[in-house]
Amino acid sequence: MKKLLAILLALTMLVSLAACTGTPANPSADGGSKPEITGVHDLTVEAGHEIDALEGVTATDAEDGDLTAMITIESSPVLSFKGGKATPETAGSYELVYSVTDKSGATAEAYATLIATKQTAEAVLLKDFDFSTLEATDAHGWEAVVDGAEATGALKDGAFVIDIVNPGEGDGAIRFVKTLAVKAGADYKIKIWAKSTAPTYAHFIPKKADVEDWATFGGEVWNARLDEKITCIESNFTPTEDGNAELRLHLGKITPNPDNPADTTPENFTVTIDKVEIYESIGAEVLEPLYTADFAEGGATVEAGDGAAANVAFEDGAAVFTIENYPTEGGVWSIKANLELPGVVLEQGTKYNYSFTIAAENAQSGEALTESATLYHEARANFNGLDVGAGEEKTISAQFVAEANVSDPVIRMQIGNPSEGVTSNKLTIKNFVFSKVGGDKETIKTIEAFAPFGMRVENIDKDKYPWETFNGTDEDNEHGVGTIWTADGSLFYRIDDGGTVDWHNKLICPITLPADSYFVVEITAKATKPVSCGFFLNPQGSWDPRVSESIDFTTEEQTFTFETNDTFIMDMGCELLFQFGSEATAALGGVTIEFTSVKIYQRSVL
């Protein structure tokens, strides 16, 4: 589908370019000036109603002056234009060609699309989303324990928030605690996503809860640094016996270096915990290599479109992708660096693993897809992210269960978006191994988020509170953390870690839309910092957006209005989708969007 979007974007840019510049179709024979058409734009009208396609359109020439009256319009399918006006009687899409010729014979053309919608009744309010305040109630067994300190902990603003006035005299004076039943021989990984309004320290300790003395399961993390940027505190341990682990995040007084007493836990600060991820792995896995690349004379290809230029060479056992220039238009999909998998066939439902090292001359983010070399997204087995810093070498890996059968798989890195100020790049890839995962290892991942509603919150009226989020880190990507809540009649979406690609930070609202109708979506919102997103009204289970627009939120409240131009033949499950992830979003260091109103209006076809 991303390939289709790229094609549509490219066509749109061609149309816009022609409309804006009035490119001459026939240069002046005498070398004089050429006419120019300006003001051409796409149009929408209800079938049976007249449209003035020349409104706001002008044509000029340096020698002949104003040529607006000479403009002719041709349409496919055919419409009869008189003085720039026509009445499409049949609903559908009409491609318009504007032409003008000056006295020297030089001709300019511009292009636009006219959408004639079906005749409808007056718009009526279909849905006015309820943003009444809902307080969170499920802390998933976590609590704040305070001994000899001054602090409080509670669910607030989509997170577990611990307000600390005085940290006490010891690290355990303030604790974020939960008891977890653990099994002998199982591998546990605990990830706590937290931030602090002031620089501070934390210890994480998986303490044995069933013994009188102080003993742990191992996996202690000491002096983890917390500040305004959300970070992940990760602990790994393997119990040698069944029991209960008291998971303890210590936030009391910590002074890592006694010789520097000023570097210690402050007073009057707040720690915010967005979520905790708990992994339990039982059994063992075996990697059975299916392909190991040597990159001697091949094994990689590159595709570049939308004005981009790139090539691949092979040297010293590595594939070297050189991006000479990034696309002038398009997106992340405009450059595709493909790692081939000759002889490999992927079977749906089978678990696979891949790994490679990548070194970047300049910072680069994008997508790493396991999909068909020829069918692209139509046969995709896995979706992964890619993010590497300037001058950095890192390992990119993924373990996944194939979502489709793929007879000609590649690892396709879509890397068309440059980092800020970057115009070219060089990516060196080596140590590429693709394996089938065998053995009996099973991993259960539990995400304990603290939003009052969303996809992981049970026993909530989903009709009243249908909004949910998706975060890149939910699927073990490096970036993407966010949460939602309501207060004072508004919906708040806080992005604590901005992802580098659009699907890392998503706000989603499922909704069923009636057949034989057009819809108007009206969004009133503002943000704590200027931030942009893509907005889509899309049928669930496919990618066929009926609205596909960009929204630029500012600190001033604005109202954005979007309309559909076609109808559904049956009632359709859809989603309102806001995709925020980008390099610019990641650079913000956190932003909150406040939606004061979201409404959907319906215009039923007569």
C-alpha angles and dihedrals in degrees: 000000000000088000089054091049090051091053092048091049091049092051090047091053091050090052092047092047093052092045093050101041103033092220109213114247092195118029119223110275093216094049092249128135122304127227121255130207118207136177098041112147140157116280137207127197136161113255111262092031126105121248127199103215092182095058106126092001121124137175124202140174128192093231101032099036120205111020097167092116089056095059115118125195126208123188137201111232089035121261125178109239121195117178088346093303128116139159116222106208095187125061115240145083122307123192112216127203117196115200136181131174125198126214092269091058097253112144133203127194134192131183139216141161123239115203114200110197126202119267110270144184122253115292115266129190108263100173134008105183116231113232097175113148117275117186119217115244106173116082091166091236096307119131140171114243119196123192119173094343137092111246144113133208130202145146107270139152094002094308145070104266125196115193110200121196098165121009095208124224103296139046092245094053088096118033137176100209144182133163115229126188108230134192129224113257095013119124115231129197120185120191120187117190108206144151137188134214089224130031109270144147135250137190122208116204128177095206123191104249099194099060130078097221126065107272133147139199090236124250095103117169116206130199097356108183119234126188140145093300112079113245139181121245106199129193128183125192142154118211118221091206139025115269147109123294117207101212105210128186104190114209101165127105111328124172108177095189117038088197089063105046091168089069097076146107110305130218129248102027138127130230116204121197114195099182147337122223119203121193122191116187123187126183130013134283131214123205112218107194112226097176136010117189121221095179090210098142104346145341098135138067135183133215123197129184143154091058097312125132125203141152140186130223133179124230137151093358093307138107110229115201113197118195106200092183136351124238119285088215135006125056148254091322094059092089119043121188107193126201106199125224105199114196094008120125119186121217121207112249095022120119119238137178133202135181137179138160120239130192120194129202089202130017113282134183131176143111132308109205130183103210147124117303090221106024096043112187092003088076106029122156101180143007120210138163132242127206127159130164129231111283091003128132115200142158120253114199140161137183115199147155108243112251093199143018109263121186097183106032127180134174098242116197111198105202108157097128115083125209119253111298095002118130102167139015148184123216120190118198128188142146092052112173126169117195144177113236115232134168130070102282115141124185124197115196121195122190113203106193124172104217114127091233140010141101094313098046115095130202093032124131097251092191091058096037106027097148120115140165136225120205127195091227089058085076094040097263117146097247142037124080125162145140142199139217141153129239137159093001096308137105114229124202112187119193107201095173118025116214123225095232128049098252093057093079115034132164110196135187119184115211137165114231123200124245125254095028143108120223138212118203116202118191125184114188150132136196138218088239131016107274135165133214142171114251121205137177100203137169111248117252095025141053109244106123116203088192121031113171143140121241124200109199118199135184088264118078113253136178119226122194126196130178134200120230101200138043139233119244090216137017105290134204106228139166136223101224128193113187113192107164115120141123088266092052091048090053093056094075091219136341136187123215117203117203110197094177139008117179135172121205124197128214108191118212112247 
